[in-house]
Amino acid sequence: MTDDSGVTDESDAPGRVLDTYVAALQHDLADVGDATRVGVVRRPTRWFSGSVDENEPALAPPSGLLDETKQLQEDFEMRGVCEREAHNEAWLDVDFAERYRTHLESDADAAVALESLAERVRDGEDVALVCFENTEKKRCHRTILRDVLESRLATAEDD
């Protein structure tokens, strides 16, 4: 469920899994309460780092996928496509969602980081996944990460 602040929470685990974007935090558009703000970006800026409690780059998309998507987005923009639509079209054309899910499943560092985060939520910690994109406008890996994390938590509850 997403509220008006751009914060999403779909988990039934003891802790909560929230997600939002950094500008919403910086401009007081999102309230994640006492949740630990976990950045999930590969290349954090200084201003991004100042808005999160920690950053876990292993949960970000791989650099090659980011670079390929960015290049295709720039190509679309050069053809006159607006920035938001160029981003979303590039996302689809590179099969970003499937490739990111594969990364989370196959990369050893991502698997360790994902399990560590799941364990924290199982132990009752609220976490807010944070990256750059406003998902009301652009597709973002953060929503996929949240879904994967929540599936892992639900599977653990069923065991």
N, C-alpha and C positions, 0 to 999 in steps of 0.2 A: 504494500500500500504506500502511495506517495502522498504526502500532505502538501499544503501550499508553500511550504518553505523549501521544497526540493529534497526533503529527507525521505528515504525509503526504508521500510522495515518489513520484512516478510517472514522472519524466523520465529519458530516456536521453542527455540533452545532456551536454557536458563538465562544466558546472556542474550543481548540483542545484536543483530547485524543491521546497521544503518548504512546508508551511502548518500553522499552529497558531493558537490563540487566546490573547489577552493574559493571561488568568488562569492558563493553564497555564504560561506563562513566569514569571509573578510568584510562583507557588507551587511552582516547580521540578518541575512535572508534565510538562514538555516539554523535550527537549534538542535544540536545533537546531545544536549545535556552534558552529563559527565562521561559520555562515551570516549574511549581512547580514539583519537583521530589518527588513523593509519593511512598515510599516503601510500599510493600504489602506482608510483610513476617511475619510469626508467631514468629520466633526466630532471630531477627537481631543481627549480630555481631557488634563489635565496628567499624570495617572497613566498614561495610555496612552502618551503621548509619552516618558515616562521609561523605558518598556519596549522601545522600538524604536530602531533606529539612524537611521531616516528614515521619513517618511510621504509617500505619494504619493496625495493626494486625487483626482487625475484618474482613478485606478483604482477609486475608490469608486463606489457607485451614485449616480445623480443625486439631488439634494436632493428634488425633487418625488416621485420614486419612494419614497425613504425616508419622507417625510412621509405619503404616501398609505398605505403599508404600516403605519406606526405608528398612524395613526388607525383603520384597520380592525382592527388588533390590539386597540386599546383598546376598540373597539365589541364585539368578541368577548368580551373580558374582562368588560365590563359585563353581558353576557348569561350570565356564569358559567363561561365556558371558561377553563381553566387557562392561565397565561401562556405556557408552551411550546407548547401546542396552538394557542392564539390566534395566536402568531407564525407557526407553520407554515401555518395556515389562511389567514391574511392573505397570506402569501407566494404561496400558490396562487391565491387569488382575484384578486390584482392582476397575475397572470402575471409575477411578479418575474423569474424566470430568463430568459425570452425578452426582456423589456424591458431587462434588464441586458446581455445579449449584444448587443442592438441598440445600446445606448449605447457599448459597447466598440468596435463596428464603425463607428459614425457620428460620434462625438464626436472632433474633431481633437486635443484635449488628451489624451484617453484613448488614442488611436491612437499618439501620440508616446511617451507614458509606457510603453505596452505594448511597443513596439518597443525602447525604451531598455532595459527590463528584460530582454527576450529577448536583446539583444546582450550584456548583462552575463553572462547564463547561458552563451551561446555562447562567451564569452571565458574561461569556467571558474569564474566566481563562483558560489558557493552563495547562494541567497536563500531566506528564509523569509517567506512572506506572512502577515501578522498582522492580525487584526481582533478583534471582541468576542465573537463567537458560538462556543460549543462545538458543533461539528457532529454530535456524538453525540446532541444533544438538539434542536438547531434548525437549520433550513436557513440557509445563509450564502452570500453572493456570492463569498466567498473560494474556495470549491470550483469555482465556475464560472470565475473568473479563472484559477485554476491549470490547469483543463482547456484554456482558450483559449490560455494561454501555452504549455503543453505541445504543443498542436496546431501552434502556430506554430513551435516548435522542431523538431518532427518533420518538418514541411513543408520547413524549411530544410535538414535533414539529407538529405532525398530529392532536393534540387536538385543 
